Amino acid sequence: MTEAASSAGPGSSLLGPADVRRLAAELDVRPTKKLGQNFVHDPNTVRKIVASADLGPDDAVLEVGPGLGSLTLALLPACASVTAVEIDPVLAARLPLTVAERAPGLADRLTVVEADALRVTADRFPVPPTALVANLPYNVAVPVVLHLMALLPSLRTGLVMVQAEVADRMAARPGSKVYGVPSVKLAWYADARKAGPVSRSVFWPVPNVDSALVAFTRHEPLSTVDRVRLFSLVDAAFAQRRKMLRGALAGWAGSAAEAERLLVLAGVDPGLRGEQLDVGDFVRIAEVSSPQ
């Protein structure tokens, strides 16, 4: 079987290395660092991602940064629909044609939204997405995930490919050296875990960093506390990682004494550091500090 004929499932023919280079040459596309573009050209990798996403036939998938369509072609047979958000107008215009060529029977499942995923609005989605599956641009991966989780309550699950160090931070637990702002903010929405490494060799161009998959599942809201207030608290707690909370939160609370009072009220030791608190601890601090 040739790369061009590699099948993702009924009616979808995946892209191999030669196909990716041919498409890029046709479009005169040169992957840019600014947009964090590294195109996946390995059919086995996109199959693995789709299998790990554990999609059902009724899922409406949101894909960010589809690029030339490698992952899109693998997703289409596995779900009810794919809405692909692409910032590059040339790539956004070509994707429906690629799908029509390589998965003609599934073309009606695809909607392409030409937009910046950091600024896209909910009204751009024809149906509420239930799953986020994407090879995310490395430079905006965390902000994109947080924006979409806040924007789209319908998103129940996610599986994203990101830089390995970012994956570590997104899935980190309290006490870890890499536990920080991304860890807590994602934990506000969902339970996250690392879902395996991805070889550099499956990308074109080959990146100079390792990649990994992060899976997450949305949980019930932890509190009715204002999210903006909670996130500002988290930012303050990690802005000076080496400081104890009574000092790190002094500016946020108004004074070190007020920070200590709130921490004690929330049942949190003022001598701890932010990296030792889980999302529930931050929620309690935000709750006791919120105006009644």
N, C-alpha and C positions, 0 to 999 in steps of 0.2 A: 504494500500500500504506500502511495506517495504521501509526502507531507500535505500536499494540496487536497488530497482526498481523505485525510484523517478525519474521522467522524466523531462528533461529540454525542451523537444520538440521532434519532430519526430526523433526516432532513437538514442536518447542519454539518458543514465541512470546515474544519478548523484551519487556522493559518499556521504555517511552518516558517522557518527562517527565510527561505527564498521568497515566500509570499509577502512577508513583512517588508523585506528590502525592496521588492518590486513595487508595492503600494507606496512606500515612502518616496521612491524615485519618481513614480508617476505624479505624486502630489508635490514634489520638490520640498518634502518635509525633512527638516534637520532637527532631531530632538534637542530641546533646549533645557539648560539648567534652570532658567528662570521659571519655566512651567513644570519643572521636576519630571520631565518626560523620559521614561525608559520603557520601551515597548517589549512586552512578553512575546516570545516567538516559539515557545515550547508547548505543543499540544498536551503533553502529559501534565504539565504544571496547571494549566487552566482546568483540565479535568479534575485534578486533585482539589483545586479551590472550590469548584462547584460541588463536588462530593462532600467536602468538609462543611460547606454552607448548609447542608441538610435541608434543601428546599423542598417544599411541597408543590403539587400542581396548581394550587390556588394562590401561591405567593406572587406578590407584585414586587419585583426587584428594582432597587435603585442602584445604578452603577455610576460612579464618579470617575471622570477621566478615562473614557473607553479607548481613546487613542485610535488605533487602526482597526480595532474590533476583535482582537484575539479572545478576550474573556467574554465579550458580548455573544459571540457565536456559540460558546460553550454554555452560556446561561439560558439562551432562548428555549432549548428543548426541555429545560428542567423546571419551568415555572409558567405562570399565566401571562406575565408581561415583564418587559424590561424598559425602564425609563433611564436613558443614558444622559448624564449632564456633562457636556463638553465645552470648555472655554474657547478652544481653538476653532474658528469658523471654517477653516479648510477641512479639518478632521470631522467636524459636526456635519458638514455637507456630504462627505464621502461615506460615512458610516451606513446610512440607509441603503446606498447602492451596493456596498460590500455585502450586507445581509441579504439583499435581493438576489445577488449573484450566488452566494454560498449557502443560503438557507431560505430559498424562495417560499417554501411552505410555512415559514415561521415569521415572515417579514411583518405581518400585521400585529405581531406581539411587541414590536419595537417602537418606542417614541424617543426622539432625540430632542433634548432641550439645550440650546446654545446659551450657556450662562456660566458665571463664576459660581462654583459650589459654595463659596463663602458668602455669597449674596443672593443666592436663589431663594425664591419665595414659594410658599406652599401652593399658591394658585397655579404654579407652572406644571404641577403634576396631574396627569389626567385621572389617575386613581391613587389613593393613599398608599404609599409604599410600605410593605411589611418587612422587607429585608434589605440591608445595605451590603452589597458585595462589590468590592472594588480593589484595584491596584492604585493606591492613593499616591498623589505627588508627595514626595518626601517632605518638602518644605512647608506644607500646610496640612499634613495629615491629621494632627490632633484638633486644630481649630475646625476643620471640616466635619469631623465626627461629632464634635460637641455642638456645632451649629445645627447639624441635621437632626441630632437627637432632641434638641430643644424645639426645632421647627416642626418636626413630624412625629407626634405621639404615636402614630400608627406603626412606626418602626419597632418591631419586636426583637429582631435579631440582626447581627452583623458579623461579617467576616472580611477583614481588610488586610491587605498586604502593605506593610510599611517598613521603614528602616528598622533593622534589628534593635538598635538602641531605643528607638521610639516604642517598639513593641514591648520591650522590657519595662519602660516607664508606664505605659498604659495598663499593664497587667500587674504591676508591682503591689506588694502588700506592705502594711506598716512595718517599720523597722529596717526595710531594705534600703541600701544606699541610693537606689534609683527611684525610690518612692517619692512622689512630689505632687505638684499641681495637676498634671494630666491624670495621675492615678486617682486622686480624690474626685476630680470633676467627672471623670467617666464613671466612677463608682456611684456617684449621685444618681445616674441614670440606669446603670446596668452592672451585671456581674461579668468581669472580663477575665480571659485567660489566654495564654500563648497557645497557638495551635500548630506550631511547627516551623522549621526554617525553610527558606527558599534560596536555592543556589544562584549565585551571581550570573552563571552561564546561561540562564534562561532569558536574559534581557538583552536587548540591543538598543543603544550601546551598553556594554557591560559596565555597571556602576562600580564605583570604588568603595562601596559600603555593602554590608550584608543586609539581607531582608528577612522578614519573618511574618507569619500570619498571626493576627489577633482575632479571637472570636468573643462576642459579647451577647448577652441576653438581657433585655430590659426587665427590670423588676418593678414591683409596685412602688409608687411614690413613697419616699422615706418620711416626708414631712410636708406640711403646707407652708413652711418657712420660705421667705422670699429668696429665689435662686440667686439674684444679683447680689443680695447681701451675703449670702452664704459663700459665693465665689470670691467676693472681695475679702472675706475672712480667710479663705484658703490662700489667696494670693499673699496676704499679709503674713500669714504663718510661715510661708516658705521663702519670703523675700530675703530673710536673714537666717539661713538654716541653722547656724550655730548658736543663735540666741534662744534662751528659754522663752516659753510662750508669754510669760508676763511682760517681757521686754519686746518680743517680736510683735505683739498685738497692741502695744501702747498707742501707736498712732491710730490704729483702727478703732480702738475703744475710747480714745480721748486722753488716756493717761495709763501709766503702768499700774497704778492703784485700781483704776476701774477695770482694767484687763484682768487683774488678779481676782477682783470681786466676781466678775462674770465667770471666770474659769472655775472658781470654787462653787459657785451657784450651779454650774453645769456638771459638777462632779469630776472635773478634770484637774489634775495636779498642775499648778502654775509653773512648776520646775521642769516639766516635760518640754520636748521640742516637737515641732510640727510633724516630723517624720514618724513620731511614735503614736499618732492619733489616727483612728480609722474615720471613715466618713460619718459614722454615727456620732462620734465625739464632736466633730465639727458642726453637725446638725444641732446638737444640744447647746453648744455655745451660741450659735446663731439664734436659736429659739429664745434663750434667756435674755439675749440682748435686743430682741425685736420689740418695737413699741407695742404696747398692749392695745 
